[in-house]
Amino acid sequence: MFKMKKWLLFLIAVVFAVSGCAPLVIGGVATGAASGTYFYISGNMVTDYLFPFDEVWAASEKVVAEMHGVDVAPNKEISKGTIDAVIDNEEVRISVKYKSKDVTTVAIRVGIIGSKLSSQRLHDKIADHLLKR
C-alpha cells in the first residue's frame, strides 16, 4: 500500500511539473521575432524582440495605424517610448524599451485592467511586421 501511495504522489508531481511548462513551450513556438517568452505582469504582456529599438518602434507605429488607432499619442525618447491610442474602443499603451543592440522589450496593456488576448494579438501583429522586413 505504501508503494502505491508513493507512486501516486510521484505521478501527481509529474503532472503538475509538466502542466506548468506546457504554456512556455507553446509560447516559444508562437513567434520567431520575439524571444519566445511572454510575461503577463499587472495587466501588461511583456516580451523581448530580437530586433533593434528603431525597427520595433516603427513596427509598433505601423500596427497602431493598421488597426485604425485614434487619439494616438506617441512619446519617443532615445532608449524608450510609449504609444498611447484607442483601438476598438479600448485604451492601448505600447511601451518600447531598449535592452541591448539587437534586443528590445515591448510591454502592451489593453484596457484599464489589461486583456491578455488583445495584448497577444497586438504582439503577434508587431512580430509579423518585424519578420516582413
N, C-alpha and C positions, 0 to 999 in steps of 0.2 A: 504494500500500500504506500509506503514511504517513497519508493522509487517512482511510482505513478504520479504522485503529487509533485515530486521534484521535476519529472519530465514535463508535466503540465505547466508548471511555473516557467520552465525554460522556453516552452513554445509560446507562452503569452509574452515573455520578454522579447523574443524574436519578432513576433508580430508587431509589437509596439515600436521596436527599433526600425523595422522595415517600413512601416507606415509613416514614420516621421521623416524618412529620407526620400520617399517617393515624390513629393512635390518639388524637391530640389532637382531631381533628375529630370522631371518633366519641364521645369523652368529652364534647365540647362539646354534642352533640345529646342526650346521655343524660338530662340533667335540667335543669329550668328553675329550680329552687330554689337550686342550687349555682352557683358561679361558672363551672362547666363544665370546670375543670381539676382532675384528681386527680393527686396525687403519692404514690408509694409509696416511703417512705423508712424503712429499717431496720425493716421489718415493720409500719409504720403507714401507713394510707391517709389522706391529708390533703386536705381541700378547704375552701373558704370558702363559707358560705351567706349569701345576701343578705337576712338577717333579723336582728333584734336578739338579743342574747345570751339573754335570758329565754325567748323563743319557741323558740330552738334547744335550750335546756336542757330545756324542757317536752316537746318532740318526742322528744328522746333518752330521757327517762324513760318516755314512752309506748311507745316501741319496745321497751325492755327489758321492760316489763310485758307487752306484747303477745306477745313471744317467750318468755314464761314464764321469765324470768331468776330464778335462785336465788342466794342469798348476795349479794344486792345491797348495795353499799356506796357510796352517793353522798357526795361531798365537794364542796360548793359554796361558793365564796368570792365576792367582789364581782365580779371580772372573769374568773374561770376556775373550772373544776371538773372532776372526774372521776367517772365511774360505773364501778365495778368490779362484774362479775357473772359468773355461769356460765350460758351459754346453749348448749343442745345439747351438754352435757358439755365445752365449750370455755371457757377463761377469756377474758373480753372486757373491754377497757378503752376507754371512750369519753372522750376529753379534749375539753372545750369551752372555747374561749378567746375573750374579747372582742378584736376587732380595731379596729372603729370603730362608730359609732352603729348602722348597719344592715348590718354585716358581722361574721360570727362564724366562727372557724376551728374545725373539728372533725377530730380525729385518732382513728382506730379501729384497734385491734390485736386480732386474734383468735388465740388460742393463744400458745404460747411464742415461736415464730419468726415468727408472722404468717401470715395467709391472705388473699390478695388477693381471692379470690372471696367469701369470707364477709364481709370488710370492705365490699366493694362492695354486697353485699346489705343490710347494715345502713345504709349511706349512702342507698341507694335508699329504704328504709323511712322514714328521717328526712325525706328530701325529700318523700315522699308526705304525711306528716303536716303539714309546713310548707305545702304547697300546698293542703291541705284547709281551712286557716284562713280 
